[in-house]
């Protein structure tokens, strides 16, 4: 078999090593670019598009009727925009650092436009490429951490086929760039601890490189600070261990201190000189963790563990077919029932190998501490960051590297104790695991796993099917999130050439009563038949869309209502001219 031939011996020639890494890169490239633009962008991706172009959402009027073209205005190419415009907009209107948006601003200039509008392929191709670059970076981390080319190769293979990696790479967001900086920082951590362990002086080039990587990391995403916090605590544990065994080397730890000081200094300069005091503007309120019972209390723990699983395997559990969902769930359960005992045995064996022990200690310690920090932020700070899978980028590479070393040991096992499915050798087991990874990555690519939360294309098809009169799409407005939700609909209307008699109305009212009064006032001034689609109307500041509008002179169409991801709607038909109030 080709896989067996390529891995062949435990020692790699340089040519075979390069060929195999190239195979993983090509495979990763294929998986990340397959169906890249088939899924509609969602609100966060629209934020990336708008800010990277040097535009903002303020050009979209609020509390008045607007056309599809007006709503999509921020997606038009802005040739006059500069890097300073991009940075200024990010700092003033968003809650993310600007590095990725600046890179994206340069990147999209290399592509032709989609008419007047920015190309979705241009926007999504940059994170896809960063996702591909994470493959050789993962090889480097595995090789450095475990001093094993085989571990590096399997780390690269797991990164290439990780369903979570595909999910991050197919969104026009900054997380794959964040993954690269996490890998790079972990490489520095591994090298630094190896110098500490061997009582060799940490070179100044490593100190400087580590500071630069850390600074670029949090300039990509502020949650990179979780990675840095976990690295700091990992170093603290190692410091206590060295003090205990009396191997403390002051000059080396002084250089670690310089890394910490340099990273903190760059962060302090940024926040004190650039970031305004009201930064964020309440845009993380959706993360607030409300404990209303036992299930809501344990849900973060369940979400955290689920996050580990879907980094490795994810079959079509979000298919439209119940049979496929049940079958996929059953196969995944059986797979992990088979795999967990094998991994347990493999890691026990790994801890017995001196060449692997230090790398295992560093990466397992980092992984454990990161997850403890996740739970601390969720329960102590009441911000449930486990509900957003994308934030797992902060420790994702450590999972890949640990799986890489596990597969490298398993590959060399002539026999395995687990006879499940009559798989008796380590090589057969590894091939099954890689095959599961490949199928899982296709699952994400074809939107059967990690499905897009917003499906505006389905809503537009419904509007086209049900509406024969001019269409008014109304929503309650709070911030740019709602603008992004409506942009998704407007973009699909444009693609369907269904824009002529469609208007949007963004109503700045969180109270359902005020929203209804505002919308009714508008309808009272309209003298022609209209179909009203009330989308995501919020009731009394609650995030759940449980508000029910009642519009005078209109009849709600309840026939064949369909659930559509991301859009809770009410469809009103207002067939007769409404009286104008005096």
C-alpha atoms as one frame of an Amber mdcrd trajectory, in Angstrom:
protein
   0.000   0.000   0.000   1.200   3.524  -0.867   0.985   4.846   2.688   3.010
   1.917   4.011   5.621   2.366   1.279   6.008   6.082   1.925   6.399   5.689
   5.673   8.317   2.475   5.137  11.176   2.529   7.559  11.290   4.518  10.755
  14.178   6.577   9.386  13.502   8.917   6.523  15.793   9.976   3.745  15.658
  13.696   3.024  13.940  13.071  -0.312  11.265  10.816   1.150  10.727  13.267
   3.994  10.176  16.128   1.544   7.930  14.037  -0.715   5.706  13.002   2.164
   5.339  16.535   3.553   4.521  17.687   0.016   1.804  15.039  -0.237   0.176
  16.303   2.962   0.399  19.881   1.692  -1.233  18.986  -1.636  -3.933  16.985
   0.153  -4.553  19.855   2.563  -4.716  22.283  -0.352  -7.321  20.123  -2.083
  -9.465  19.716   1.031  -9.376  23.409   1.948 -10.210  24.704  -1.518 -12.908
  22.109  -2.275 -16.321  23.826  -2.089 -14.588  26.950  -0.763 -17.257  29.403
  -1.946 -20.260  27.063  -2.004 -21.446  28.139   1.458 -22.790  31.672   1.955
 -20.762  34.005   4.178 -22.069  34.784   7.650 -22.041  37.944   9.713 -18.444
  37.660  11.015 -17.183  37.081   7.490 -19.009  40.196   6.323 -17.172  42.116
   9.042 -13.878  40.816   7.636 -14.869  41.846   4.115 -16.068  45.316   5.048
 -13.193  46.301   7.336 -10.496  44.753   5.114 -11.745  46.900   2.230 -11.390
  50.007   4.372 -15.172  50.454   4.486 -17.495  50.545   7.469 -21.065  49.672
   8.338 -22.073  53.267   9.002 -22.828  53.753   5.307 -25.883  51.525   5.822
 -28.780  53.784   6.923 -30.770  52.752   9.989 -34.493  53.341  10.578 -35.366
  53.974   6.941 -36.176  51.929   3.853 -33.076  50.903   1.921 -32.455  48.904
  -1.237 -30.387  45.756  -1.699 -27.684  47.837  -3.374 -27.523  50.277  -0.458
 -27.227  47.431   2.034 -24.378  45.874   0.042 -22.564  49.196  -0.459 -19.843
  48.398   2.155 -18.845  45.325   0.114 -17.827  47.435  -2.860 -14.141  47.860
  -3.636 -12.806  51.110  -2.215  -9.702  52.116  -4.238  -9.068  55.134  -2.009
  -8.837  53.141   1.236  -5.451  52.885   2.951  -3.921  50.669   5.618  -4.465
  53.484   8.128  -8.179  53.426   7.293  -8.319  49.678   7.940  -6.539  49.943
  11.296  -8.625  52.927  12.385 -11.901  51.173  11.529 -10.899  47.983  13.342
  -9.899  49.857  16.480 -13.002  52.075  16.512 -15.751  49.711  15.342 -14.649
  46.133  15.956 -13.213  44.182  18.883 -10.350  42.431  17.106  -6.724  43.392
  16.479  -5.846  44.591  12.969  -3.007  42.380  11.650  -5.094  39.930   9.637
  -7.313  42.681   8.219  -4.248  44.568   6.984  -2.904  41.436   5.269  -6.336
  40.803   3.770  -6.495  44.396   2.481  -3.328  43.753   0.483  -4.411  40.262
  -0.557  -7.721  41.196  -2.202  -5.947  43.692  -4.448  -4.440  40.692  -6.264
  -7.855  39.432  -7.406 -10.449  40.590  -9.926 -13.673  41.878  -8.402 -17.093
  40.236  -8.527 -18.574  43.075 -10.531 -18.313  46.059  -8.195 -18.142  43.838
  -5.144 -15.300  42.015  -3.447 -14.846  38.370  -4.436 -15.779  35.774  -1.818
 -13.048  33.520  -3.202 -10.467  36.255  -2.628 -11.606  36.675   0.958 -11.700
  32.968   1.791  -8.572  31.948  -0.104  -6.227  33.782   2.283  -7.267  31.823
   5.411  -7.294  28.662   3.288  -3.657  29.293   2.351  -2.746  29.972   5.977
  -4.477  26.678   6.773  -2.254  24.927   4.235   0.854  26.580   5.701  -0.125
  25.159   9.096   0.641  21.683   7.683   4.446  22.073   7.336   4.425  24.119
  10.552   2.781  21.158  12.313   5.458  18.891  10.878   8.079  21.177  12.401
   6.358  21.209  15.806   6.043  17.417  15.894   9.650  16.930  14.855  10.991
  19.486  17.355   8.846  18.360  20.273   9.538  14.647  19.927  12.803  14.615
  17.958  11.055  12.269  15.565  10.557  12.736  11.846   7.779  10.152  11.962
   5.919  12.144  14.637   6.344  15.244  12.493   4.950  13.490   9.424   1.882
  12.233  11.242   1.352  15.675  12.794   1.351  17.129   9.280  -1.063  14.416
   8.111  -3.464  15.062  10.985  -3.375  18.811  10.355  -4.018  18.262   6.641
  -7.145  16.191   7.331  -8.446  17.706  10.558 -12.144  18.611  10.146 -11.618
  21.477  12.581  -8.697  22.715  10.501 -10.882  22.631   7.369 -13.634  24.517
   9.197 -11.274  27.335  10.192  -9.649  27.466   6.754 -12.931  27.874   4.864
 -14.036  31.004   6.709 -12.973  34.515   5.784 -11.594  35.049   9.274  -8.237
  35.254  11.029  -8.142  31.957  12.919  -5.796  30.023  10.617  -3.242  32.817
  10.912  -3.711  32.519  14.667  -3.060  28.766  14.407   0.271  29.436  12.673
   1.369  31.757  15.473   0.242  29.236  18.114   2.381  26.574  16.404   5.346
  28.946  16.124   5.075  29.986  19.771   4.805  26.339  20.877   7.954  25.571
  18.867   9.733  28.308  20.826   8.326  26.913  24.085   9.564  23.408  23.283
  13.023  24.652  22.279  13.236  26.933  25.312  12.302  24.210  27.789  14.761
  21.852  26.130  17.530  24.407  26.729  16.363  24.773  30.333  16.318  21.027
  30.832  19.809  20.598  29.394  21.155  23.618  31.347  22.283  25.284  28.128
  21.983  29.044  27.762  18.938  30.066  25.715  20.223  31.946  22.636  19.246
  35.580  22.184  17.844  34.874  18.714  15.242  32.597  20.321  14.339  35.272
  22.878  13.825  37.870  20.146  11.971  35.478  17.806   9.655  34.351  20.606
   8.753  37.948  21.500   8.012  38.772  17.852   5.843  35.661  17.393   3.908
  36.330  20.599   3.327  39.964  19.635   2.103  39.041  16.155  -0.084  36.349
  17.714  -2.142  38.651  19.883  -2.186  41.240  17.079  -4.021  38.528  15.139
  -6.514  37.627  17.879  -6.686  38.756  21.483  -7.592  35.222  22.590  -4.018
  34.312  21.677  -3.455  35.606  25.209  -4.933  32.294  26.402  -2.124  30.516
  24.556   0.416  32.826  26.176  -1.136  32.324  29.603  -0.973  28.545  29.214
   2.666  28.758  28.089   3.497  30.943  31.082   1.900  28.482  33.506   3.645
  25.571  31.772   6.958  27.363  32.308   6.021  28.031  35.934   5.403  24.319
  36.526   8.763  23.524  34.948  10.445  26.190  37.103   9.031  24.624  40.274
  10.190  21.221  39.065  13.736  22.488  38.461  13.844  24.144  41.885  12.682
  20.887  43.444  15.411  18.815  41.769  17.970  21.629  42.254  18.645  22.188
  38.546  17.677  25.862  38.558  19.873  27.926  36.197  19.372  31.661  36.872
  20.795  33.052  33.602  18.474  30.862  31.532  15.392  31.866  33.495  16.457
  35.490  33.188  16.124  35.131  29.418  12.684  33.553  29.834  11.832  36.619
  31.926  12.953  38.841  29.022  10.547  36.958  26.715   7.686  37.570  29.147
   8.655  41.210  29.663   9.037  41.847  25.931   5.640  40.319  25.145   3.901
  42.268  27.915   5.597  45.498  26.862   4.390  45.284  23.264   0.875  44.510
  24.496   0.930  47.409  26.970   2.152  49.877  24.344  -0.637  48.804  21.974
  -3.444  49.029  24.509  -2.265  52.245  26.152  -1.506  54.193  22.976  -3.895
  52.854  20.326  -6.927  51.121  21.798  -9.734  53.435  23.044 -11.149  53.022
  26.551 -14.598  51.930  25.404 -13.064  49.213  23.225 -15.386  46.294  22.452
 -18.650  48.192  23.021 -20.362  45.193  24.600 -19.758  42.945  21.608 -18.908
  39.942  23.804 -22.205  40.011  25.691 -23.343  36.958  23.746 -20.685  34.945
  25.612 -22.199  35.615  29.044 -22.803  32.283  30.777 -26.230  32.019  32.413
 -26.617  29.018  34.724 -30.310  28.137  34.914 -30.007  24.475  35.820 -27.817
  21.400  35.792 -27.675  21.119  31.995 -26.618  24.737  31.512 -23.999  24.249
  34.234 -22.331  21.233  32.610 -22.799  22.329  28.985 -19.393  24.125  28.827
 -17.629  20.918  29.902 -19.526  18.911  27.279 -18.741  21.545  24.632 -15.068
  21.498  25.585 -14.781  17.713  25.262 -16.775  17.769  22.023 -14.261  20.278
  20.707 -11.432  17.771  21.206 -13.341  15.028  19.377 -14.221  17.064  16.296
 -10.618  18.113  15.831 -10.034  14.501  14.773 -13.371  13.101  13.573 -16.638
  14.556  12.333 -19.025  12.558  10.168 -22.276  14.032   8.673 -24.113  14.508
  11.986 -25.672  17.719  10.607 -27.158  16.083   7.518 -30.807  16.686   6.634
 -31.390  12.926   6.757 -32.150  11.516  10.212 -30.866   8.103   9.134 -27.501
   9.579   8.096 -27.303  11.532  11.361 -27.958   8.424  13.468 -25.600   6.271
  11.422 -22.839   8.893  11.552 -23.255   9.300  15.295 -23.124   5.539  15.819
 -19.967   5.161  13.711 -18.248   8.000  15.587 -19.146   6.452  18.952 -17.845
   3.035  17.877 -14.708   4.640  16.454 -13.870   6.355  19.733 -14.759   3.267
  21.785 -12.154   1.487  19.668  -9.597   4.328  19.625  -9.507   5.437  23.274
  -7.998   2.174  24.652  -5.433   2.211  21.841  -4.434   5.811  22.593  -4.261
   5.004  26.302  -1.848   2.134  25.594   0.197   4.188  23.120   0.645   7.158
  25.446   1.675   4.875  28.310   4.345   3.494  26.034   5.366   6.992  24.916
   5.985   8.109  28.496   8.469   5.255  28.847  10.624   6.558  25.982  13.199
   9.149  27.181  13.358  10.854  23.778   9.622  11.604  23.878   9.149  12.378
  27.553  10.017  16.082  27.571   7.910  16.910  24.505   4.982  14.978  25.955
   5.287  16.805  29.270   5.342  20.213  27.576   2.449  19.654  25.153   0.176
  17.650  27.477   0.810  20.216  30.206   0.038  23.061  27.807  -3.130  21.301
  26.579  -4.374  20.638  30.120  -3.638  24.167  31.341  -5.328  25.755  28.321
  -8.499  23.808  28.986  -8.377  24.744  32.665  -8.146  28.391  31.583 -11.178
  27.889  29.322 -13.180  26.575  32.274 -11.909  29.347  34.558 -12.986  32.035
  32.085 -16.355  30.318  31.663 -17.238  29.687  35.310 -15.277  32.355  37.195
 -15.574  35.198  34.687 -18.971  34.017  33.361 -17.890  34.221  29.718 -18.625
  30.913  28.034 -15.894  30.766  25.415 -16.546  27.032  24.954 -19.706  27.808
  22.961 -17.650  29.101  20.014 -15.571  26.273  18.530 -13.356  28.752  16.682
 -11.726  29.838  19.961 -10.188  26.372  20.293  -7.533  27.556  17.843  -5.606
  28.583  20.970  -4.642  24.963  21.716  -5.619  23.067  18.543  -1.989  22.523
  17.354  -1.100  20.763  20.616  -3.854  18.192  19.982  -2.543  17.619  16.455
   1.052  17.183  17.657   0.000  14.758  20.410  -1.996  12.731  17.898   1.032
  12.819  15.614   3.337  11.247  18.190   0.644   8.720  19.133   0.310   7.598
  15.512   4.089   7.415  15.131   4.267   4.910  17.995   1.182   3.032  16.845
   2.623   2.740  13.326   5.550   0.748  14.717   3.359  -1.703  16.638   3.297
  -5.146  15.027   0.335  -6.127  17.177  -2.315  -4.194  19.074  -4.319  -5.652
  21.911  -7.615  -4.204  20.709  -9.037  -6.661  18.171 -12.062  -4.514  17.358
 -13.059  -4.906  13.681 -10.271  -7.494  13.353  -7.665  -4.739  13.100  -4.573
  -6.366  14.555  -1.560  -4.274  13.520  -0.615  -0.711  14.272  -0.250   0.158
  10.601  -3.820  -0.967   9.890  -5.070   1.095  12.833  -3.227   4.202  11.621
  -4.666   3.825   8.121  -8.191   3.580   9.602  -7.581   6.750  11.647  -6.270
   8.641   8.611  -9.200   7.432   6.512 -11.618   8.657   9.176  -9.840  12.021
   9.126 -10.160  12.244   5.344 -13.897  11.461   5.412 -14.354  13.955   8.248
 -12.657  16.714   6.273 -14.979  16.084   3.321 -17.915  16.265   5.722 -16.972
  19.842   6.588 -16.229  20.818   3.000 -19.702  19.749   1.893 -21.394  21.515
   4.841 -22.526  18.339   6.621 -20.497  19.148   9.712 -19.540  22.507  11.239
 -22.466  23.807   9.201 -22.759  27.504   8.622 -25.029  28.932  11.283 -26.645
  31.311   8.783 -28.305  29.906   5.650 -29.627  32.995   3.822 -29.782  31.111
   0.515 -32.585  28.944   1.914 -34.467  31.980   3.219 -34.233  33.719  -0.165
 -35.619  30.638  -1.920 -38.545  30.730   0.514 -39.141  34.444  -0.106 -39.106
  33.885  -3.862 -41.560  31.027  -3.498 -44.051  32.730  -1.180 -43.945  36.412
  -2.104 -45.754  37.776  -5.140 -45.963  41.390  -3.925 -43.107  43.836  -3.229
 -41.046  42.575  -0.290 -40.119  44.442   2.885 -37.526  42.673   5.062 -37.403
  44.107   8.585 -35.225  43.300  11.590 -34.431  44.755  14.982 -31.033  46.457
  14.967 -28.466  46.550  17.752 -25.030  46.564  16.108 -23.124  45.430  13.024
 -24.119  41.800  13.697 -27.659  42.503  12.504 -26.320  44.399   9.496 -24.284
  41.313   8.632 -27.347  39.091   8.976 -29.236  41.247   6.499 -26.224  41.475
   4.176 -26.326  37.697   3.896 -29.911  37.889   2.653 -29.166  40.827   0.337
 -26.201  39.032  -1.220 -28.309  35.950  -1.979 -31.069  38.151  -3.428 -28.478
  39.759  -5.695 -27.150  36.354  -6.773 -30.721  35.248  -7.533 -31.434  38.489
  -9.477 -34.391  39.130  -7.162 -33.721  42.698  -6.068 -36.090  44.976  -7.976
 -38.997  45.123  -5.525 -37.161  44.333  -2.290 -36.492  46.800   0.527 -34.832
  46.432   3.925 -35.675  48.157   7.176 -33.260  48.001  10.134 -35.151  49.167
  13.212 -33.024  50.337  16.191 -35.324  48.945  18.888 -34.626  45.977  21.166
 -38.069  46.143  22.760 -40.639  44.186  20.770 -43.319  46.763  21.596 -41.243
  49.644  20.225 -40.205  47.621  17.203 -43.810  46.755  16.385 -44.888  50.390
  16.769 -42.042  51.551  14.530 -42.786  49.008  11.805 -46.530  49.642  11.985
 -45.903  53.359  11.559 -43.981  52.665   8.374 -46.679  50.358   6.997 -49.359
  52.958   7.698 -47.595  55.245   5.210 -47.411  52.641   2.443 -50.297  52.735
  -0.023 -49.614  49.538  -1.984 -49.733  45.797  -1.216 -46.570  44.486   0.419
 -45.157  41.265   1.859 -43.414  41.844   5.188 -40.724  39.425   6.367 -39.837
  40.155  10.001 -36.455  38.519  10.631 -34.822  37.831  14.012 -37.030  40.202
  16.011 -35.674  40.252  19.552 -37.903  40.528  22.591 -36.801  42.665  25.556
 -33.040  42.403  25.051 -33.072  38.596  25.140 -30.874  36.816  22.624 -33.519
  34.190  21.808 -35.839  35.243  19.029 -39.123  34.635  20.829 -40.808  37.880
  19.854 -44.074  37.649  17.916 -45.123  40.703  15.957 -48.742  41.547  15.232
 -49.320  43.994  12.382 -52.681  45.638  11.753 -54.065  45.245   8.260 -51.761
  42.280   7.622 -52.298  38.549   7.839 -49.511  36.260   9.006 -48.821  33.421
   6.594 -48.262  30.299   8.708 -48.488  27.838   5.833 -45.573  25.402   5.454
 -43.251  27.239   7.824 -39.660  26.030   7.520 -36.826  26.142  10.045 -33.841
  27.995   8.584 -30.492  28.217  10.370 -29.771  31.707  11.665 -33.075  33.272
  10.639 -36.265  33.149  12.682 -38.952  34.769  10.567 -42.574  35.861  10.409
 -44.201  36.328   7.015 -47.021  38.879   6.774 -49.155  39.534   3.710 -50.598
  43.029   3.561 -52.850  42.769   0.491 -54.882  45.961   0.831 -53.766  49.574
   0.923 -53.488  50.652   4.542 -55.118  53.911   5.685 -52.732  56.792   6.216
 -52.966  58.026   9.797 -53.653  61.722  10.215
